């Protein structure tokens, strides 16, 4: 492992430790306002994009499955829960966050760092990590599961409608069959996975944004590293959770 990789992993670990040890401070009025702002910027503002992607994904997934396996309602319903609801919805929601918010968060912090705003906060007796980093990390950690729920609901509704239209089944029958297959523990696990993924995306973005250099090239590199390493983290968590589910359910 290279020195650069070790330094990055150490930086990510420090950011994670910051959240685990300092999160109660987010309840203070000044930090709470910033936390709400971050939830809105990363979560609520992402709902239109996530909603459009969810509706298209649900309909497209069922259409493709029907083209491959024919009029098989059981296969379609199994795919809707295990493939779309549990697997794709959290994954695509996380990728929306990486694409929308990761580079923006890292670049914003990098510009603040280059304009000495971190030092200005220290001179005023304010801890930059608490005011600038903690609300961003907690905001994304809370926002991603919320957007994931929104994505899951819309994508499944779109999938139900596609199954009903393509296979000529009543919508109530399609919905009832899906609910019979739905596993509440896997539903909860999908949200836990989203929270962990949101934490890692924000940790990576905040680390690169707060440790950037002074040049314009450093600013662009910060965004590139935040997005690239964020995507690696998304798929790493996805693989780990998939292996865990396989090990438990085999």
Secondary structure, DSSP 8 states (H G I E B T S, - for coil): --HHHHHHHHHHHHHHHHHHHHGGGGGSHHHHHHHHHHHHHHTGGGHHHHHHHHHHHHHHHHHHHHHHH-S-HHHHHHIIIIIIIIIIHHHHHHHHHIIIIIHHHHHHHHHHHHTTHHHHHHHTT--HIIIIIIHHHHHHHHHHHHHHHHHHHHHHHHHHHHHHHHHT--HHHHHHHHHHH--HHHHHHHHHHHHHHHHHHHHHHHHHHHT--SSHHHHHHHHHHHHHHHHHHHHHHHHHHHHHHHHHH-
